[in-house]
Amino acid sequence: QKESYSKHELLMAAEFIKIVFSAWMISGLLKPNETLSQRLEYLIRKSFKMFFLACLYGMMNILSFISLRNIGAGTFTIFAQCKILSTATFSALILKRKYSWTKWRSLVGLMMGVLLFSEPIWNNPENEKAANGEANAVLGTIAVLIEVTLSGFASIYFEKVIKIDPEQLGIWERNFQLAFGSFPIYILFILYEGGGDAGYGGGWSFVAILLAFLGAAGGLLVALSIKHGDSILKTLATTGAIILSSVLDHYVLGGPLSPIMVIAGVQVIIAICNYTFDASPSPPLAPPKSITNGDNEELKSTTKESNDKQDEEQANLVEKGETTTST
């Protein structure tokens, strides 16, 4: 039986669950003489950074809708795999991380493996039919490329906020802020679509409620994985989950699992292992830009004077030793 609930209502319910759970976790971390209402009010007033992230996620949803209206699901799937490299690129630019060539090759191999694994989607002529009869392929391609870029930036932005932001808040406090900021955005989406096919609040079932709880748990686990790992490791875990879920789909629900998918799955696992167990030393850091040519000459002169002084002291010690021996 096909479910008829609104996906935005389900996502909003998941955000509400995250708000409640995060508030409960925060209640156990309060300072003396501080109430939960005071702490939550403070977090809401300081939630601009997470509200900005929630707006990014909202823009990504809109761009995905625009792209799927103008290009097929197969083409969309191909471009979506670029999120792996966009995340790594923003990690290097924003967080100043250095990745060895082994890691970059592993990420490219991972991207190609996932792309090959999704061959039943992009190699199906039916999936190349856009939802809109008057499709604009250029608009759809631009939309999905912007969405991929925003996805990589959003992951690294979130990691930067929860790890190195001057205002160090706990992971549950950041989750509360993000869920609180996402709530009004989903309300706007629900109003725009008119409640979906089943109307406002309609079409809910036990499966929908279960999916809301699973979505909330998934969001919290993603935040924890970024907090204690990084965005790249989260991406590796996500791609590994795609392989695992597809295998379970094949054996439980009779989904597709072709020889090409098996080969691609092995490729993904090898790429994950190559990235994770890479023992290459980190590339050397570039010299500080504040050192000018004049500073370099002064540094060389100082080093030469120090070396000459050390040679003179060593010669004096040798001379004293010879004098003592002859005596």
Salt bridges, closest charged atoms under 4 A:
GLU15 OE2 - LYS18 NZ 3.26
GLU34 OE2 - ARG39 NH1 3.91
GLU126 OE1 - LYS129 NZ 3.58
GLU147 OE2 - LYS83 NZ 3.40
GLU159 OE2 - ARG97 NH2 2.46
GLU159 OE2 - LYS163 NZ 3.18
ASP165 OD1 - LYS49 NZ 2.40
ASP165 OD2 - ARG174 NH2 3.26
GLU173 OE2 - ARG39 NH2 2.64
GLU193 OE1 - HIS8 ND1 3.35
ASP278 OD2 - LYS103 NZ 3.23
ASP308 OD2 - LYS304 NZ 3.32
